[in-house]
Amino acid sequence: MILHPIDIERLVPEDHEVRAIWELVGSLDLSCYYDQLDCVEGNAGAPAFDPRLLVSLWVYAYSKGVGSAREIARLSEYDPAYQWLTGFRPVNYHTLADFRCANGQSLRQLFIEVLAMLTSEGLVTMERVMNDGTRIKASAGRDTLRGEGAIREHLARAEGQVKAMEEASEEEMAPRKTKARERAARERKERLSHALNELEKTKKNARVSATDPECRVMGQPDGGYAPSYNVQISTDAKEKAIVGLSISQSPADQTLLPSALSEIEATAGKLPNQIVVDAGFTTREAILAADERHVDLIGSFPDAKAGRETSLRSRGIDEAFWPEKFRFDPERNAYICPEGKLAAFRGRSIKRGKAIFHYRGKDCKGCPRKPSCCPGTPKGRYISRLENDPPINAFIKKMETHEARAVYKQRGEVAEFPNAWIKAKFGLRQFRLRGLVKAGTEALWACLTYNIKLWIRLCWKPRIQATG
């Protein structure tokens, strides 16, 4: 046993990043956190922990790949950086865990403030933003997936457990243990009831997780499948700062660009001049949504030619009778097949971004080439003509230019960088919190930490080195 004085200020060097985090968090407006404190100095009860301390602890922990409240509490007992922050005052892990889950709107406000600070430093321009999605596993294993029948069976058991707990005599076990078991049984019942509600939103014969009903099964980079959430991150191209974050239950990206634009506008205060996305986002709806908001969209429009050729071959249609072999006659609004027979207009269908004109052969029944042109089709050959809306045609023409393709080539370097950093450096490959809202809060903590790390590297450290 050694008893000696400790100068807390000397636990970490002057250029240690924990000092930068403490300085930055102290410059932010934390009134939204302070307003929720109900303790009064001089009255009974333990004093509350300063929100500045709790925010700094979580930011520093995420920056070191620590996402567990228990681990932070343990590190605070011996790690100099955590000891410097806490001043050797222990922080209960319950306090840390509750603080991370709660105050989602306050955390969002902090993210906006830090983004505004990066903008004032010239690190964010909003001239060009890259958007990309990444799948992060939910706090649920594949063995927790259940169908409707299994969930109803487990729910009946859970209801029986809750009823048995309520009827049990308090003398049978300690009151504290009784309350804990009652709470666990009620929470399980609530999760299973929630799982049934989520099943109604999914397709027929689907399965949902009994522990995190709001997650969905999604493909993983390793080729497997796991319960996950789709996290959308928008990155400014200047210094790769995160300017927007949203989380979705949808495994596909096709419908998520409009919501990503709305999120960017909400956090950055304005829309970007240009947004760059990959082929997974580039749909007609996305092109029109960007055009309506006067945002220049750069993306890879999927080419349906390969899929169409596969479909034609599978239907047994000879290459001599593929659609491009038919000649369109605008005067009669009809197609002429390679055999000189007419395919007359039969109507059109209007969809957002395009119009499809339908044509059907009139004299296919007695044609000797019918087995090569439309095998197994008693009504004759069907062919369609697609007309895109002007914004779609303008987008396709733009993406044929060298300038647009050069911009698109930069997408991977910028858009995928924060995703890789958050997973590799922060260790956020799987959420610890359950539910769409709480998982979104955890993702927001990681993105806030990422932007603060960017500020430390580009602003704080150069200033410290210059003054040192």
N, C-alpha and C positions, 0 to 999 in steps of 0.2 A: 504494500500500500504506500503510495507516494502522494503527499499533499503539497500542491504548489499552485501559485496563482496563474491564471490564463488570461492573456490579452486577446479578447475575441476578435478585435480588428486585425490581428496578425495571423489569424487562422488561414486566411487566403491572401494571395498577392494582390496588388493594386489592379492588375490587368486581368483578374479572374472574371469569367463571364457571369458568375453569380452576382457580382457587384453591378454589372450592366443591367441584369434583369431587375434587380432591386431598384436601381435608379429609374429605369423606364417605367416600371409598374407604379412607382411613386409619383411620376409625372402625369399619370392617367387620371381621369375622373372616376373615382370609385364610389361616388355618392349613392349610386343605385344599390351597392352592397351595404353601405353603412345605414341606409334607410331601413333595412330589414332587421337590424340588430335591436333586440328588445331588452338588453341588460342596461342597468343604470348604475353608475359609479356610486359606491357608498351603501348600496342595498345588498340584500342577501343574494347568494349565488356566486358561482365562479365567473370571472370576467371572460368575455368573448375574445376569441382570437382575431387579430386585426386582419381584415380581408386582404390588405396589401401583402401580408405574410403568406396567407393561404394561396393567393394567386401566384406569388413568386415561387412558392414551393412546387406547385404543380407545373409551372412553366419550366423550371429547372429540371424537375424529374423527367418530364417528357423529352427534354433536350438530351438527356442521358439514357433514353430508352426505358425508363421506369414508368410503368403504368398502374402500379398497385399501391393502394393507400397503406396497406400493411408494410410494404417494402419501404415506403417513404418514412413511416414512423420508425422502422428499424434502423434505417440509414441515419436518421437524426440523432441516434445515440452515439455514433462514432465518426461519421464522415464530416470532415472539416467544413465543407461548403454548406451542408445542411445545418451544422452547429452554428455557423456564422449567421445564417438566416434566422434561426429560432432563438439564438442567444442562450442555448442550452436549456430552453424551456420545452419539455416534451409536448408533442402534439398528438392527440389520440387519433388513431386511424379512422374511427367513426366520424370524427369531425372532418377529416380530409375527404372521406368517401362521400359524405352528405354534401359537402361544399362543391365537389366536382359535378354531382348530378343535378343539384339545384341551380337556380339563377341562370338559366339558359339565355334569357333575354339580356341580362347584364353582361354575360360573357360575349354575346354577339356585339354589344355596344363597345366592349373593349377591342374586339377585332376591328371594328370600324375606325376607332380612334387610332390604333396602330397603323392601319392602312392609310389614314389621313396623314400621319407623321411621315410614313415612307414617301407619300406623294409630295409633301412639302420639302423633303430632302432630294427630290428629283429622281427617286428610284422607281416611281410609277408614273407612266405617261398616258395610259389608256389608248395609245395609238394603235397597238396591235395586241390582241389577247388570244391565247391558245387555250382551248377547252378539251379536257379528256376525262374519261371515267376509269375508275379502278374498283375491282371487287375486293371488299374486305370481309373476311369471315365473321359470322355472328357468334355470339357466345352460346352456341348450341351445336351439338354434334349431329352427324348424320343418323345416328341411332335414335335420336329424339323425334324423328319424323313419324307422324301418325296419320292414318286415314280417319274418316268420320266415325266409323264403328269403334275403333280403338279409343279415340278421344272420348266418346260418350261412355264407354266402359270405365275408363280411368276417372272421368268426372263423377260417375255414380259412386265409385269407391272414395273419392275425395270428399264428397258430400257426406258419406257415411262416417268418415274419419272426423270431420268437423262436428257432426252431431254427437258422436261418441265423446269427443273432447269436452263439449259443452255440458254433457250429462255426467261426466266423471267427477267424482268427489275430489275436492282440493286436498284431502288428507292422503290420497294415494301417492302423491309426489310433491316435491317442493313447488311452491307457488311460482317461482321464477321459471323453473323448467316447464311448468304447465302452460304459462303464458307464451313461452317460446314455441312450444309444440303447436299450440292453438294458432299462433301467427303463421307458422310454416304451413299448416294444413289449409288455412284460409287463402294464403298466397298461391298455393298449388291449385286450389279450386278456381281462383280468379284467373290464373294463367290458362287452365283448361277451358274455361268458359270463353275466354278471349280467343283461344285457338279455334273453337267452333265458329265464332263470328268471322274470323279470318278465312275459314274454309268456304264460307258463303261468297267471298270476294274472288276466289280462285276458280279455275276451270274444273270441270267434272273429273272425279277420281283423283284429284290432287291430294297432296299431303302437306301438312304444316308441322312445325316444330312444337312440341309440347312445352318446351322451356322458353322459347322466344317465338311466339306465333307470328310476329310481324315480319320476320326475315323470309327470304325466298331462296330456293335452290338455284344456284348460278354456277356457270362454268368457271374454272380456275386456270391460272397460267400453266399448271402442270398437266392439264388435260382432264382433270377430274371434276367432280361436282361437290358442292358443299353449301350449307345454309349461309347466306351472305347478304350484304347490302351493297348497292351500287353508289359509290361516292363520286360525285362530279366536282372537279377542281378546275377553276379558271385561273390562268397564269398570265400576268403581264410580261410581254416579251423583252422589256428593257433590262431588268435585273432578275427576272423570274420570281417576282413577288406574287403571292396568291391574292387575287382580288374578288374571288367568289367561291362559295362552297354550298353544295346541296347534296342531299342523300335521298335515295329512291329505293323502292322495292322492285322496280322494273329491272329484269336482267339485261334488257336491250337498251341501246342508247338512242334509238330512232326518234323517240318522242320527247327527249329531255332537253334539247337545245333551247326552246322558248323559256322554260323554267330557269335554265342557267343564265340566260340574258336578264331575266327579271331579278335574279339574285345578284348579278354583277351590278345592276343599276341601284339596287337597294343598299349594297355595301359600299360601293365606290362613289355613289352619288350621280353617276352618269353612265351611259352606254359607251362601249369602245367604238372607235372608228372602224375597226376591222376585227373580225373574229375568225380563227382558223380551227377547223375540226377535221376529223378523219372520216372515212367512208361510212362508218357506223352511224354518224349523225346526219349525213348529207341526204336528206329526203326532200321531196317537193314542199312538204309542210315547213321544214326548217328553212328552206330557201325563201319561201314567201314570208315567214315570220321575221327573218332578218331584213328582208326588203321593206316590210311594213314599218320596221323600226329604224330604217335608214342606216343599217349596219352592213358594211361590206363583208360578205361571207366568202371565205376561201375554203374549199373542201374537195374531196374526191368523190365525184358522182358515180355511183355504181353502174357498171356496164352490164346490161341484161342480155347481151348478145350470146355469151357463152351458155347461160342457162336456157335461153330460147333454143339454141341449137341442140342441146341435150334433150329437151322436151320433144322437138320435132323428130329426132331419131328414135326416141322411145315409142313414139306413136306410129312409126313405120313410114313416115313421109319421105319420099325420095328427094335428094338434094335439088333435083331439077324443078321441084315444085315448092321450094322454100319461098317465104313471102317476098323476098327481094327479086324473085323471078317474075312476079306479077307486075303488070303495068297499070298505073293509075290513070284513068281518063277523067280529068276535072270537069269537062263539059257534061258528061253523063253521070258524074259522081259515082263511078263504078270502077272495078278492077277487071282487067283482062288477063286470063290465065295463059300459060305458055301454049296451050292448045287452042287459044283464040276464043274461049268461052267466057261468058259474062258472069261476074259476081256482083249482084246488085246491092244497093244500100238498104239496110234493114233497121237503121236507127242509130242513136248515139247515147252515150252516158257521160254525164258531166261530174267530174270530181275536182276537189280543190287542187288547182295547179295544172290540170290537164283535161282534155276531152278525148273520148275514145269513140271512133266511128266504126260501126259494125257492117260487114258485108257477107252475103251468102251466095254461093254458086247456084245458078238456075238450071243448068243442063248437065249436072254431074252424074245423074242416075244412069244414063246410057253411054257415058264416056268410057272408052276402052282403057284410059289411063287412070281411072278412078282408084284402083288398088295401090297405085304409086302416089296419088295426090291426097286422097282422103279415105284411107282404109277404115272400114268399120263405122262409117258415118253415113247413115241413111239420108240425112237431110242435105248432103252436099258439103262442099268445102267452105269453111268459115275463115275469114281473114279480117283483121282489124287495122285501123290507122290511128296513130296517136298524134295529137297536137298539143304541145305544151303551151302554157300561158307565157306571155312575153317575159316576165321576170325569170322564168326557168330557162328559156332560150338564151337570155342575156347572160345568165350564170354559166351555162354550158360553153358559150362562145368565149367568155372571159377565161375559163379554166383551160382553154386551148392555147392561151398566150404564154410566152416564156416567163413574163414577170409573175403571173399568178402561180405557175408551177414552181418557180424559185422560192416564193414565199411558203408554199406548201411543204417544201423540203425541210424547212426550219421547224416544222411543227413538232416532230418527235423530240428534238433536243430540248425544247422549252416545255411542252405540255407534259411530257413524261418525267421530267426531272423532279418536281415536287412529289409526285406519286412514289417514285423510287426512294427519295429521301425519307419520306414519312414511314415507309415500310422498313427500309434497311437501317436507317439511323435511329428512328424513334421506336422501331419494333412494333408498329401498329399493323400487324398482319391479321390480328383477330381482336374484335371488340371485347372489352370486359363488361360493358354495360349492355343491358337487354332492352329491346324495344326501339322503334324508329326514332323517337325523340331523343332518348338517352344516347343511342349510338351516334346520332347527329351531333350531340353535345360533345362527345368524346372526340369525334373527328374535328370539331371546331377548336378544341384545346390543342390538337396536333397542328392545325393550320396556323393558329395564333402563335404557337411556339416557333414554327417554321419562319414566320415573318419577323419575329423578334430576333431569331438567330441571324437572319439576313441583315437586320439593322445593326446588330453587334459587329458583324464582319465588315460591313461597308461604311459604317458611321462611327460607332463607339470606339472600336479598337484603333483606327487611324487617329482619332482625336487623343486617345490616351498615349499612343506612341509619340505624337507630336509634342504633347506637354511633358512627357517623361524625359 
